Amino acid sequence: MEKSLNKLHSLSSLGVIPAERGDIRVERLEDRKVPKVPFPHKHDFFQIVVIAAGKGWHEVDFTRHTLARGQVYILKPGQVHTWQLSKDTRGFVIEFTQESLPHFLTGHFLTTLRQLPDCVQPKTVSTEFLHMMQKEFEDKPAYFQFSLQNYLRIFLVQLMRENLGKEGLPEPQASLTDAFLDLVEKYFREEHRLQFYADRLKVSAKTLSAQVQRALGKPAKEVLLERCLLEARRLLAFTDMPVAQISYDLGFEDPNYFSRFLKTYGGLTALDFRKRTQNLSKE
């Protein structure tokens, strides 16, 4: 299998039981302990991993989490992850795409879902509920995907309430924030000016920043810089691209300025970060 950080692995390319984009797949984690992609990689779908038992670690975008019973990992499309699980690890893997959800749940609901932490430990995780989901997918009775939609919505709402409060993210700012995040994902490699995004959204830079602040708890410029920093770290850690090439790939015309950017916002120079991640991978 080609080892490329740019490749987004699809729902149909992974899993034990075949599933297509728009489906909801629910499998036992014990059948997925040894991943089909045995190196850090990205998905183009959401993946929820529930830990019922076991030991090991799960690394998501440079944060390594030690496995614990009751953990729930919420992986969003485009995140880089890898894991190492003990033989006795048990749990569930739930996978779905934006198209898996009813149309009325897209937009604000997905924005809220993307703001959930990568790793949470809910007070109560009903394994009986998850077993019902897994059996529904495995047996495939009539209308099973509609049934899984309802199960999934209940499960996600429970996670949102516990981790973001009963109100979730403020609704009025959701549509503008959604549009801003979509534009950032599309243009962050070439456009680092907040005014560019404000112009595209037909609002002032001040209005954009204020509404993103209310929705996400941080100003729009910080969201943009964090996205650039995350991609820089991914390329430094998981590719052999020269630092200058990464700089140009992310829209920085001067590699020296790129290095100062990494030091200012990430705390390490490009070379120091690459060395550190290489040393961690050997542990």
PyRosetta script that sets phi, psi and omega in degrees:
from pyrosetta import init, pose_from_sequence

init()
pose = pose_from_sequence("MEKSLNKLHSLSSLGVIPAERGDIRVERLEDRKVPKVPFPHKHDFFQIVVIAAGKGWHEVDFTRHTLARGQVYILKPGQVHTWQLSKDTRGFVIEFTQESLPHFLTGHFLTTLRQLPDCVQPKTVSTEFLHMMQKEFEDKPAYFQFSLQNYLRIFLVQLMRENLGKEGLPEPQASLTDAFLDLVEKYFREEHRLQFYADRLKVSAKTLSAQVQRALGKPAKEVLLERCLLEARRLLAFTDMPVAQISYDLGFEDPNYFSRFLKTYGGLTALDFRKRTQNLSKE")
pose.set_psi(1, 132.9)
pose.set_omega(1, -178.3)
pose.set_phi(2, -62.5)
pose.set_psi(2, 130.5)
pose.set_omega(2, 179.2)
pose.set_phi(3, -96.0)
pose.set_psi(3, 94.3)
pose.set_omega(3, -177.5)
pose.set_phi(4, -137.5)
pose.set_psi(4, 127.8)
pose.set_omega(4, 179.5)
pose.set_phi(5, -71.1)
pose.set_psi(5, -22.4)
pose.set_omega(5, -178.7)
pose.set_phi(6, -76.7)
pose.set_psi(6, -16.8)
pose.set_omega(6, -177.3)
pose.set_phi(7, -76.4)
pose.set_psi(7, 127.8)
pose.set_omega(7, 173.9)
pose.set_phi(8, -99.6)
pose.set_psi(8, 109.5)
pose.set_omega(8, -177.8)
pose.set_phi(9, -73.5)
pose.set_psi(9, 132.8)
pose.set_omega(9, -173.4)
pose.set_phi(10, -90.5)
pose.set_psi(10, 166.2)
pose.set_omega(10, 177.6)
pose.set_phi(11, -59.8)
pose.set_psi(11, -37.2)
pose.set_omega(11, -176.9)
pose.set_phi(12, -73.4)
pose.set_psi(12, -17.8)
pose.set_omega(12, -176.3)
pose.set_phi(13, -91.6)
pose.set_psi(13, -9.2)
pose.set_omega(13, -177.2)
pose.set_phi(14, -122.5)
pose.set_psi(14, -179.1)
pose.set_omega(14, 178.0)
pose.set_phi(15, 86.6)
pose.set_psi(15, 169.9)
pose.set_omega(15, 178.1)
pose.set_phi(16, -94.3)
pose.set_psi(16, -49.1)
pose.set_omega(16, 177.3)
pose.set_phi(17, -94.1)
pose.set_psi(17, 128.9)
pose.set_omega(17, -176.7)
pose.set_phi(18, -58.0)
pose.set_psi(18, 143.4)
pose.set_omega(18, 175.1)
pose.set_phi(19, -149.0)
pose.set_psi(19, 148.6)
pose.set_omega(19, -179.7)
pose.set_phi(20, -110.6)
pose.set_psi(20, 161.8)
pose.set_omega(20, 177.2)
pose.set_phi(21, -54.5)
pose.set_psi(21, 131.1)
pose.set_omega(21, -175.3)
pose.set_phi(22, 102.2)
pose.set_psi(22, -19.8)
pose.set_omega(22, 175.7)
pose.set_phi(23, -80.2)
pose.set_psi(23, 164.9)
pose.set_omega(23, 167.6)
pose.set_phi(24, -114.9)
pose.set_psi(24, 125.2)
pose.set_omega(24, -179.0)
pose.set_phi(25, -114.2)
pose.set_psi(25, 134.1)
pose.set_omega(25, 178.5)
pose.set_phi(26, -130.9)
pose.set_psi(26, 115.3)
pose.set_omega(26, -178.1)
pose.set_phi(27, -130.2)
pose.set_psi(27, 162.8)
pose.set_omega(27, 176.1)
pose.set_phi(28, -76.1)
pose.set_psi(28, 135.9)
pose.set_omega(28, 179.9)
pose.set_phi(29, -63.9)
pose.set_psi(29, -31.3)
pose.set_omega(29, -179.8)
pose.set_phi(30, -62.1)
pose.set_psi(30, -21.0)
pose.set_omega(30, 176.2)
pose.set_phi(31, -88.7)
pose.set_psi(31, -4.2)
pose.set_omega(31, -175.5)
pose.set_phi(32, -123.2)
pose.set_psi(32, 11.0)
pose.set_omega(32, -174.7)
pose.set_phi(33, -58.1)
pose.set_psi(33, -40.4)
pose.set_omega(33, 177.3)
pose.set_phi(34, -96.3)
pose.set_psi(34, 105.4)
pose.set_omega(34, -173.0)
pose.set_phi(35, -70.5)
pose.set_psi(35, 151.0)
pose.set_omega(35, 175.1)
pose.set_phi(36, -66.1)
pose.set_psi(36, -26.6)
pose.set_omega(36, 178.4)
pose.set_phi(37, -111.0)
pose.set_psi(37, 96.3)
pose.set_omega(37, -170.4)
pose.set_phi(38, -86.3)
pose.set_psi(38, 37.1)
pose.set_omega(38, 177.3)
pose.set_phi(39, -153.7)
pose.set_psi(39, 164.2)
pose.set_omega(39, -179.3)
pose.set_phi(40, -53.8)
pose.set_psi(40, 131.6)
pose.set_omega(40, -174.3)
pose.set_phi(41, -153.9)
pose.set_psi(41, 171.5)
pose.set_omega(41, 179.3)
pose.set_phi(42, -116.4)
pose.set_psi(42, 154.0)
pose.set_omega(42, 171.5)
pose.set_phi(43, -112.8)
pose.set_psi(43, 160.9)
pose.set_omega(43, 170.0)
pose.set_phi(44, -104.6)
pose.set_psi(44, 19.6)
pose.set_omega(44, -179.1)
pose.set_phi(45, -138.0)
pose.set_psi(45, 167.5)
pose.set_omega(45, 174.3)
pose.set_phi(46, -81.9)
pose.set_psi(46, 141.4)
pose.set_omega(46, 176.5)
pose.set_phi(47, -134.6)
pose.set_psi(47, 125.1)
pose.set_omega(47, 176.4)
pose.set_phi(48, -112.1)
pose.set_psi(48, 125.7)
pose.set_omega(48, -178.9)
pose.set_phi(49, -117.2)
pose.set_psi(49, 121.0)
pose.set_omega(49, -179.8)
pose.set_phi(50, -108.2)
pose.set_psi(50, 126.4)
pose.set_omega(50, -177.8)
pose.set_phi(51, -97.1)
pose.set_psi(51, 117.7)
pose.set_omega(51, 176.1)
pose.set_phi(52, -96.9)
pose.set_psi(52, -29.7)
pose.set_omega(52, 179.3)
pose.set_phi(53, -167.4)
pose.set_psi(53, 161.2)
pose.set_omega(53, 175.4)
pose.set_phi(54, 124.4)
pose.set_psi(54, 177.0)
pose.set_omega(54, 179.3)
pose.set_phi(55, -134.9)
pose.set_psi(55, 167.8)
pose.set_omega(55, 178.4)
pose.set_phi(56, 131.3)
pose.set_psi(56, -155.0)
pose.set_omega(56, 179.7)
pose.set_phi(57, -147.4)
pose.set_psi(57, 158.5)
pose.set_omega(57, 178.1)
pose.set_phi(58, -136.6)
pose.set_psi(58, 118.9)
pose.set_omega(58, -177.2)
pose.set_phi(59, -104.6)
pose.set_psi(59, 126.8)
pose.set_omega(59, 180.0)
pose.set_phi(60, -127.5)
pose.set_psi(60, 113.4)
pose.set_omega(60, 178.8)
pose.set_phi(61, 45.6)
pose.set_psi(61, 56.4)
pose.set_omega(61, 171.0)
pose.set_phi(62, 77.1)
pose.set_psi(62, 3.0)
pose.set_omega(62, 172.9)
pose.set_phi(63, -108.6)
pose.set_psi(63, 118.4)
pose.set_omega(63, -178.7)
pose.set_phi(64, -96.5)
pose.set_psi(64, 119.8)
pose.set_omega(64, -179.6)
pose.set_phi(65, -102.1)
pose.set_psi(65, 132.0)
pose.set_omega(65, 173.9)
pose.set_phi(66, -79.9)
pose.set_psi(66, 128.5)
pose.set_omega(66, -176.3)
pose.set_phi(67, -60.8)
pose.set_psi(67, 141.5)
pose.set_omega(67, 175.6)
pose.set_phi(68, -148.7)
pose.set_psi(68, 146.7)
pose.set_omega(68, 179.9)
pose.set_phi(69, -59.6)
pose.set_psi(69, 135.3)
pose.set_omega(69, 177.9)
pose.set_phi(70, 92.4)
pose.set_psi(70, -7.0)
pose.set_omega(70, 178.5)
pose.set_phi(71, -67.7)
pose.set_psi(71, 148.9)
pose.set_omega(71, 172.7)
pose.set_phi(72, -128.6)
pose.set_psi(72, 121.3)
pose.set_omega(72, 177.1)
pose.set_phi(73, -99.0)
pose.set_psi(73, 131.4)
pose.set_omega(73, -178.2)
pose.set_phi(74, -119.0)
pose.set_psi(74, 97.2)
pose.set_omega(74, -177.8)
pose.set_phi(75, -94.4)
pose.set_psi(75, 129.8)
pose.set_omega(75, -179.5)
pose.set_phi(76, -100.2)
pose.set_psi(76, 156.2)
pose.set_omega(76, 178.6)
pose.set_phi(77, -53.9)
pose.set_psi(77, 134.3)
pose.set_omega(77, 176.8)
pose.set_phi(78, 93.6)
pose.set_psi(78, -12.8)
pose.set_omega(78, 177.8)
pose.set_phi(79, -74.3)
pose.set_psi(79, 148.5)
pose.set_omega(79, 178.6)
pose.set_phi(80, -97.4)
pose.set_psi(80, 127.8)
pose.set_omega(80, 179.9)
pose.set_phi(81, -145.2)
pose.set_psi(81, 161.3)
pose.set_omega(81, 173.4)
pose.set_phi(82, -159.1)
pose.set_psi(82, 157.6)
pose.set_omega(82, 178.9)
pose.set_phi(83, -145.1)
pose.set_psi(83, 164.1)
pose.set_omega(83, 173.1)
pose.set_phi(84, -137.6)
pose.set_psi(84, 113.1)
pose.set_omega(84, -171.9)
pose.set_phi(85, -118.2)
pose.set_psi(85, 144.7)
pose.set_omega(85, 178.6)
pose.set_phi(86, -71.8)
pose.set_psi(86, 163.8)
pose.set_omega(86, -176.4)
pose.set_phi(87, -64.9)
pose.set_psi(87, -26.3)
pose.set_omega(87, -177.5)
pose.set_phi(88, -92.6)
pose.set_psi(88, 11.5)
pose.set_omega(88, 179.9)
pose.set_phi(89, -66.9)
pose.set_psi(89, 133.9)
pose.set_omega(89, 178.0)
pose.set_phi(90, -133.9)
pose.set_psi(90, 156.9)
pose.set_omega(90, 178.5)
pose.set_phi(91, 160.2)
pose.set_psi(91, -151.7)
pose.set_omega(91, -176.5)
pose.set_phi(92, -139.6)
pose.set_psi(92, 149.4)
pose.set_omega(92, 173.6)
pose.set_phi(93, -123.1)
pose.set_psi(93, 121.9)
pose.set_omega(93, 177.9)
pose.set_phi(94, -114.9)
pose.set_psi(94, 126.3)
pose.set_omega(94, -177.0)
pose.set_phi(95, -129.5)
pose.set_psi(95, 138.6)
pose.set_omega(95, -178.6)
pose.set_phi(96, -161.5)
pose.set_psi(96, 164.6)
pose.set_omega(96, 177.5)
pose.set_phi(97, -117.4)
pose.set_psi(97, 174.0)
pose.set_omega(97, 177.8)
pose.set_phi(98, -56.7)
pose.set_psi(98, -36.1)
pose.set_omega(98, -178.6)
pose.set_phi(99, -70.5)
pose.set_psi(99, -13.3)
pose.set_omega(99, 179.6)
pose.set_phi(100, -73.2)
pose.set_psi(100, -18.9)
pose.set_omega(100, -176.3)
pose.set_phi(101, -98.1)
pose.set_psi(101, 150.0)
pose.set_omega(101, 176.3)
pose.set_phi(102, -57.7)
pose.set_psi(102, 150.0)
pose.set_omega(102, -175.7)
pose.set_phi(103, -57.3)
pose.set_psi(103, -34.7)
pose.set_omega(103, -176.9)
pose.set_phi(104, -71.8)
pose.set_psi(104, -9.1)
pose.set_omega(104, 178.2)
pose.set_phi(105, -96.5)
pose.set_psi(105, -10.9)
pose.set_omega(105, -179.5)
pose.set_phi(106, -74.5)
pose.set_psi(106, 171.3)
pose.set_omega(106, -178.3)
pose.set_phi(107, 85.3)
pose.set_psi(107, -112.4)
pose.set_omega(107, -175.5)
pose.set_phi(108, -58.4)
pose.set_psi(108, -41.4)
pose.set_omega(108, -178.8)
pose.set_phi(109, -61.4)
pose.set_psi(109, -44.1)
pose.set_omega(109, 179.5)
pose.set_phi(110, -68.5)
pose.set_psi(110, -36.5)
pose.set_omega(110, 176.1)
pose.set_phi(111, -60.0)
pose.set_psi(111, -43.9)
pose.set_omega(111, 178.5)
pose.set_phi(112, -63.7)
pose.set_psi(112, -43.3)
pose.set_omega(112, 179.6)
pose.set_phi(113, -59.7)
pose.set_psi(113, -41.3)
pose.set_omega(113, -178.9)
pose.set_phi(114, -67.8)
pose.set_psi(114, -21.2)
pose.set_omega(114, -179.7)
pose.set_phi(115, -86.4)
pose.set_psi(115, -6.4)
pose.set_omega(115, 177.0)
pose.set_phi(116, -66.2)
pose.set_psi(116, 145.2)
pose.set_omega(116, 176.0)
pose.set_phi(117, -58.9)
pose.set_psi(117, 156.6)
pose.set_omega(117, 179.7)
pose.set_phi(118, -67.8)
pose.set_psi(118, -30.9)
pose.set_omega(118, -179.3)
pose.set_phi(119, -133.8)
pose.set_psi(119, 124.1)
pose.set_omega(119, 178.2)
pose.set_phi(120, -130.8)
pose.set_psi(120, 161.7)
pose.set_omega(120, 176.6)
pose.set_phi(121, -130.7)
pose.set_psi(121, 85.0)
pose.set_omega(121, -178.8)
pose.set_phi(122, -59.9)
pose.set_psi(122, 154.3)
pose.set_omega(122, -179.8)
pose.set_phi(123, -65.4)
pose.set_psi(123, -36.3)
pose.set_omega(123, 179.1)
pose.set_phi(124, -136.9)
pose.set_psi(124, 126.9)
pose.set_omega(124, 173.0)
pose.set_phi(125, -122.7)
pose.set_psi(125, 115.3)
pose.set_omega(125, -176.1)
pose.set_phi(126, -80.9)
pose.set_psi(126, 104.6)
pose.set_omega(126, 176.8)
pose.set_phi(127, -66.7)
pose.set_psi(127, -29.8)
pose.set_omega(127, 177.6)
pose.set_phi(128, -62.5)
pose.set_psi(128, -42.4)
pose.set_omega(128, 177.7)
pose.set_phi(129, -60.7)
pose.set_psi(129, -43.7)
pose.set_omega(129, -179.1)
pose.set_phi(130, -69.9)
pose.set_psi(130, -36.3)
pose.set_omega(130, 175.4)
pose.set_phi(131, -61.1)
pose.set_psi(131, -39.7)
pose.set_omega(131, 178.6)
pose.set_phi(132, -62.9)
pose.set_psi(132, -40.6)
pose.set_omega(132, 177.8)
pose.set_phi(133, -63.9)
pose.set_psi(133, -45.3)
pose.set_omega(133, -177.7)
pose.set_phi(134, -64.1)
pose.set_psi(134, -40.4)
pose.set_omega(134, 179.6)
pose.set_phi(135, -68.2)
pose.set_psi(135, -37.4)
pose.set_omega(135, 178.4)
pose.set_phi(136, -60.3)
pose.set_psi(136, -43.8)
pose.set_omega(136, -179.8)
pose.set_phi(137, -70.1)
pose.set_psi(137, -39.3)
pose.set_omega(137, -177.1)
pose.set_phi(138, -69.6)
pose.set_psi(138, -43.0)
pose.set_omega(138, -176.7)
pose.set_phi(139, -80.9)
pose.set_psi(139, -28.7)
pose.set_omega(139, 178.7)
pose.set_phi(140, 53.3)
pose.set_psi(140, 56.2)
pose.set_omega(140, 173.7)
pose.set_phi(141, -70.0)
pose.set_psi(141, 175.4)
pose.set_omega(141, -179.4)
pose.set_phi(142, -56.0)
pose.set_psi(142, 135.8)
pose.set_omega(142, 177.2)
pose.set_phi(143, 62.2)
pose.set_psi(143, 28.6)
pose.set_omega(143, -175.2)
pose.set_phi(144, -64.7)
pose.set_psi(144, -31.0)
pose.set_omega(144, 179.6)
pose.set_phi(145, -69.0)
pose.set_psi(145, -35.2)
pose.set_omega(145, 175.1)
pose.set_phi(146, -64.1)
pose.set_psi(146, -39.9)
pose.set_omega(146, 177.9)
pose.set_phi(147, -64.0)
pose.set_psi(147, -42.9)
pose.set_omega(147, 179.7)
pose.set_phi(148, -65.0)
pose.set_psi(148, -34.3)
pose.set_omega(148, 175.9)
pose.set_phi(149, -57.2)
pose.set_psi(149, -43.9)
pose.set_omega(149, -178.7)
pose.set_phi(150, -68.8)
pose.set_psi(150, -43.5)
pose.set_omega(150, 176.1)
pose.set_phi(151, -58.0)
pose.set_psi(151, -47.4)
pose.set_omega(151, -176.2)
pose.set_phi(152, -63.3)
pose.set_psi(152, -42.6)
pose.set_omega(152, 179.6)
pose.set_phi(153, -59.7)
pose.set_psi(153, -43.8)
pose.set_omega(153, 179.5)
pose.set_phi(154, -62.4)
pose.set_psi(154, -44.1)
pose.set_omega(154, -178.2)
pose.set_phi(155, -64.0)
pose.set_psi(155, -44.8)
pose.set_omega(155, -179.1)
pose.set_phi(156, -66.7)
pose.set_psi(156, -40.6)
pose.set_omega(156, 178.6)
pose.set_phi(157, -62.6)
pose.set_psi(157, -39.3)
pose.set_omega(157, 177.2)
pose.set_phi(158, -60.9)
pose.set_psi(158, -43.3)
pose.set_omega(158, 178.5)
pose.set_phi(159, -64.1)
pose.set_psi(159, -41.6)
pose.set_omega(159, -179.2)
pose.set_phi(160, -65.1)
pose.set_psi(160, -45.5)
pose.set_omega(160, -179.0)
pose.set_phi(161, -61.1)
pose.set_psi(161, -41.5)
pose.set_omega(161, -176.1)
pose.set_phi(162, -73.5)
pose.set_psi(162, -29.2)
pose.set_omega(162, -174.2)
pose.set_phi(163, -105.9)
pose.set_psi(163, -18.6)
pose.set_omega(163, -179.8)
pose.set_phi(164, -122.5)
pose.set_psi(164, 1.3)
pose.set_omega(164, -177.2)
pose.set_phi(165, 90.7)
pose.set_psi(165, 163.6)
pose.set_omega(165, -176.4)
pose.set_phi(166, -64.8)
pose.set_psi(166, -26.3)
pose.set_omega(166, -177.1)
pose.set_phi(167, -84.8)
pose.set_psi(167, -19.3)
pose.set_omega(167, -176.3)
pose.set_phi(168, 67.7)
pose.set_psi(168, -150.9)
pose.set_omega(168, 177.0)
pose.set_phi(169, -82.3)
pose.set_psi(169, 147.9)
pose.set_omega(169, 179.6)
pose.set_phi(170, -60.0)
pose.set_psi(170, 126.4)
pose.set_omega(170, -176.1)
pose.set_phi(171, -62.8)
pose.set_psi(171, -42.3)
pose.set_omega(171, -172.7)
pose.set_phi(172, -58.3)
pose.set_psi(172, -31.9)
pose.set_omega(172, -177.4)
pose.set_phi(173, -89.2)
pose.set_psi(173, -4.9)
pose.set_omega(173, -169.0)
pose.set_phi(174, -62.5)
pose.set_psi(174, -48.2)
pose.set_omega(174, -173.9)
pose.set_phi(175, -65.2)
pose.set_psi(175, -40.6)
pose.set_omega(175, 178.1)
pose.set_phi(176, -66.9)
pose.set_psi(176, -41.1)
pose.set_omega(176, 179.1)
pose.set_phi(177, -64.7)
pose.set_psi(177, -43.4)
pose.set_omega(177, 176.8)
pose.set_phi(178, -55.9)
pose.set_psi(178, -47.7)
pose.set_omega(178, -177.9)
pose.set_phi(179, -64.6)
pose.set_psi(179, -39.7)
pose.set_omega(179, 178.5)
pose.set_phi(180, -63.6)
pose.set_psi(180, -46.5)
pose.set_omega(180, -179.7)
pose.set_phi(181, -62.4)
pose.set_psi(181, -38.4)
pose.set_omega(181, 177.5)
pose.set_phi(182, -63.6)
pose.set_psi(182, -42.2)
pose.set_omega(182, 179.1)
pose.set_phi(183, -66.8)
pose.set_psi(183, -40.8)
pose.set_omega(183, 178.2)
pose.set_phi(184, -58.9)
pose.set_psi(184, -45.5)
pose.set_omega(184, -179.2)
pose.set_phi(185, -62.8)
pose.set_psi(185, -31.5)
pose.set_omega(185, -177.8)
pose.set_phi(186, -81.4)
pose.set_psi(186, -35.4)
pose.set_omega(186, -168.8)
pose.set_phi(187, -119.6)
pose.set_psi(187, 1.2)
pose.set_omega(187, -171.7)
pose.set_phi(188, -61.4)
pose.set_psi(188, -23.4)
pose.set_omega(188, 179.6)
pose.set_phi(189, -72.8)
pose.set_psi(189, -21.9)
pose.set_omega(189, -175.1)
pose.set_phi(190, -120.2)
pose.set_psi(190, -19.3)
pose.set_omega(190, -177.4)
pose.set_phi(191, -127.5)
pose.set_psi(191, 113.4)
pose.set_omega(191, 179.6)
pose.set_phi(192, -107.3)
pose.set_psi(192, 2.4)
pose.set_omega(192, -178.7)
pose.set_phi(193, -91.7)
pose.set_psi(193, 127.4)
pose.set_omega(193, 179.4)
pose.set_phi(194, -62.8)
pose.set_psi(194, -32.1)
pose.set_omega(194, -178.2)
pose.set_phi(195, -61.0)
pose.set_psi(195, -34.2)
pose.set_omega(195, 178.0)
pose.set_phi(196, -57.4)
pose.set_psi(196, -45.7)
pose.set_omega(196, -178.4)
pose.set_phi(197, -71.3)
pose.set_psi(197, -38.3)
pose.set_omega(197, 177.7)
pose.set_phi(198, -62.5)
pose.set_psi(198, -42.8)
pose.set_omega(198, 178.5)
pose.set_phi(199, -61.7)
pose.set_psi(199, -43.0)
pose.set_omega(199, 179.2)
pose.set_phi(200, -61.8)
pose.set_psi(200, -34.2)
pose.set_omega(200, -177.1)
pose.set_phi(201, -92.3)
pose.set_psi(201, -1.6)
pose.set_omega(201, 177.5)
pose.set_phi(202, 59.6)
pose.set_psi(202, 42.3)
pose.set_omega(202, 172.8)
pose.set_phi(203, -135.6)
pose.set_psi(203, 167.3)
pose.set_omega(203, 175.2)
pose.set_phi(204, -76.4)
pose.set_psi(204, 156.4)
pose.set_omega(204, 177.9)
pose.set_phi(205, -60.0)
pose.set_psi(205, -35.9)
pose.set_omega(205, -179.9)
pose.set_phi(206, -65.6)
pose.set_psi(206, -43.4)
pose.set_omega(206, 179.0)
pose.set_phi(207, -65.1)
pose.set_psi(207, -43.0)
pose.set_omega(207, 179.6)
pose.set_phi(208, -60.2)
pose.set_psi(208, -48.6)
pose.set_omega(208, -177.9)
pose.set_phi(209, -62.8)
pose.set_psi(209, -41.3)
pose.set_omega(209, -178.7)
pose.set_phi(210, -64.9)
pose.set_psi(210, -42.5)
pose.set_omega(210, -177.6)
pose.set_phi(211, -72.5)
pose.set_psi(211, -36.9)
pose.set_omega(211, 175.4)
pose.set_phi(212, -65.3)
pose.set_psi(212, -38.1)
pose.set_omega(212, 176.7)
pose.set_phi(213, -58.4)
pose.set_psi(213, -44.8)
pose.set_omega(213, -179.8)
pose.set_phi(214, -65.9)
pose.set_psi(214, -37.5)
pose.set_omega(214, -176.1)
pose.set_phi(215, -79.0)
pose.set_psi(215, -41.6)
pose.set_omega(215, -171.7)
pose.set_phi(216, -112.3)
pose.set_psi(216, -8.3)
pose.set_omega(216, 179.6)
pose.set_phi(217, 80.1)
pose.set_psi(217, 15.1)
pose.set_omega(217, 178.0)
pose.set_phi(218, -153.0)
pose.set_psi(218, 150.6)
pose.set_omega(218, -179.2)
pose.set_phi(219, -69.0)
pose.set_psi(219, 159.0)
pose.set_omega(219, -176.2)
pose.set_phi(220, -60.4)
pose.set_psi(220, -39.4)
pose.set_omega(220, -179.6)
pose.set_phi(221, -61.5)
pose.set_psi(221, -38.1)
pose.set_omega(221, 178.8)
pose.set_phi(222, -66.0)
pose.set_psi(222, -38.8)
pose.set_omega(222, 176.6)
pose.set_phi(223, -59.3)
pose.set_psi(223, -44.4)
pose.set_omega(223, -179.1)
pose.set_phi(224, -64.6)
pose.set_psi(224, -45.6)
pose.set_omega(224, 179.7)
pose.set_phi(225, -65.2)
pose.set_psi(225, -39.1)
pose.set_omega(225, 178.8)
pose.set_phi(226, -63.6)
pose.set_psi(226, -36.4)
pose.set_omega(226, 179.6)
pose.set_phi(227, -67.3)
pose.set_psi(227, -40.8)
pose.set_omega(227, 176.8)
pose.set_phi(228, -63.4)
pose.set_psi(228, -43.3)
pose.set_omega(228, -178.8)
pose.set_phi(229, -64.3)
pose.set_psi(229, -42.6)
pose.set_omega(229, -179.9)
pose.set_phi(230, -62.0)
pose.set_psi(230, -44.5)
pose.set_omega(230, -179.1)
pose.set_phi(231, -66.8)
pose.set_psi(231, -37.2)
pose.set_omega(231, 177.0)
pose.set_phi(232, -60.9)
pose.set_psi(232, -44.4)
pose.set_omega(232, 179.7)
pose.set_phi(233, -63.8)
pose.set_psi(233, -41.4)
pose.set_omega(233, 178.8)
pose.set_phi(234, -60.3)
pose.set_psi(234, -45.6)
pose.set_omega(234, -177.9)
pose.set_phi(235, -68.0)
pose.set_psi(235, -36.9)
pose.set_omega(235, 178.2)
pose.set_phi(236, -67.9)
pose.set_psi(236, -38.7)
pose.set_omega(236, -174.4)
pose.set_phi(237, -81.4)
pose.set_psi(237, -37.0)
pose.set_omega(237, -167.7)
pose.set_phi(238, -115.6)
pose.set_psi(238, 6.5)
pose.set_omega(238, 174.7)
pose.set_phi(239, -133.7)
pose.set_psi(239, 168.0)
pose.set_omega(239, 176.2)
pose.set_phi(240, -101.2)
pose.set_psi(240, 14.8)
pose.set_omega(240, -179.1)
pose.set_phi(241, -59.9)
pose.set_psi(241, 135.5)
pose.set_omega(241, 174.5)
pose.set_phi(242, -60.4)
pose.set_psi(242, 152.1)
pose.set_omega(242, -177.4)
pose.set_phi(243, -58.9)
pose.set_psi(243, -41.1)
pose.set_omega(243, -179.6)
pose.set_phi(244, -62.1)
pose.set_psi(244, -39.4)
pose.set_omega(244, -179.9)
pose.set_phi(245, -67.0)
pose.set_psi(245, -39.7)
pose.set_omega(245, 176.3)
pose.set_phi(246, -61.8)
pose.set_psi(246, -41.7)
pose.set_omega(246, 178.9)
pose.set_phi(247, -56.9)
pose.set_psi(247, -49.9)
pose.set_omega(247, -179.1)
pose.set_phi(248, -67.0)
pose.set_psi(248, -37.1)
pose.set_omega(248, -178.7)
pose.set_phi(249, -63.1)
pose.set_psi(249, -29.3)
pose.set_omega(249, -178.7)
pose.set_phi(250, -99.0)
pose.set_psi(250, 13.2)
pose.set_omega(250, 172.8)
pose.set_phi(251, 86.0)
pose.set_psi(251, 12.8)
pose.set_omega(251, 176.3)
pose.set_phi(252, -95.6)
pose.set_psi(252, 118.0)
pose.set_omega(252, -177.4)
pose.set_phi(253, -75.0)
pose.set_psi(253, -24.6)
pose.set_omega(253, -177.4)
pose.set_phi(254, -116.5)
pose.set_psi(254, 111.7)
pose.set_omega(254, 178.9)
pose.set_phi(255, -57.4)
pose.set_psi(255, -29.9)
pose.set_omega(255, 178.5)
pose.set_phi(256, -67.1)
pose.set_psi(256, -40.2)
pose.set_omega(256, 177.0)
pose.set_phi(257, -66.0)
pose.set_psi(257, -38.9)
pose.set_omega(257, 177.0)
pose.set_phi(258, -58.9)
pose.set_psi(258, -43.7)
pose.set_omega(258, 179.6)
pose.set_phi(259, -64.4)
pose.set_psi(259, -39.1)
pose.set_omega(259, 177.7)
pose.set_phi(260, -66.9)
pose.set_psi(260, -36.7)
pose.set_omega(260, 176.4)
pose.set_phi(261, -59.4)
pose.set_psi(261, -46.3)
pose.set_omega(261, 179.5)
pose.set_phi(262, -63.6)
pose.set_psi(262, -41.0)
pose.set_omega(262, -179.4)
pose.set_phi(263, -66.7)
pose.set_psi(263, -42.4)
pose.set_omega(263, -177.0)
pose.set_phi(264, -68.4)
pose.set_psi(264, -46.7)
pose.set_omega(264, -173.3)
pose.set_phi(265, -98.0)
pose.set_psi(265, -18.8)
pose.set_omega(265, -179.1)
pose.set_phi(266, -113.6)
pose.set_psi(266, -11.8)
pose.set_omega(266, 176.4)
pose.set_phi(267, 85.8)
pose.set_psi(267, -8.1)
pose.set_omega(267, -179.3)
pose.set_phi(268, -137.7)
pose.set_psi(268, 149.4)
pose.set_omega(268, 172.4)
pose.set_phi(269, -71.5)
pose.set_psi(269, 167.7)
pose.set_omega(269, -179.4)
pose.set_phi(270, -58.4)
pose.set_psi(270, -46.6)
pose.set_omega(270, -177.9)
pose.set_phi(271, -67.0)
pose.set_psi(271, -39.9)
pose.set_omega(271, 179.4)
pose.set_phi(272, -65.3)
pose.set_psi(272, -39.8)
pose.set_omega(272, 179.3)
pose.set_phi(273, -66.4)
pose.set_psi(273, -42.4)
pose.set_omega(273, 179.5)
pose.set_phi(274, -62.4)
pose.set_psi(274, -42.5)
pose.set_omega(274, 178.8)
pose.set_phi(275, -63.2)
pose.set_psi(275, -42.2)
pose.set_omega(275, -177.8)
pose.set_phi(276, -64.2)
pose.set_psi(276, -44.6)
pose.set_omega(276, -178.8)
pose.set_phi(277, -68.4)
pose.set_psi(277, -33.8)
pose.set_omega(277, 176.0)
pose.set_phi(278, -65.8)
pose.set_psi(278, -39.3)
pose.set_omega(278, 177.9)
pose.set_phi(279, -67.6)
pose.set_psi(279, -38.5)
pose.set_omega(279, 179.3)
pose.set_phi(280, -65.5)
pose.set_psi(280, -36.5)
pose.set_omega(280, -178.0)
pose.set_phi(281, -68.6)
pose.set_psi(281, -19.1)
pose.set_omega(281, 179.6)
pose.set_phi(282, -85.6)
pose.set_psi(282, -12.6)
pose.set_omega(282, -177.1)
pose.set_phi(283, -73.9)
pose.dump_pdb("model.pdb")
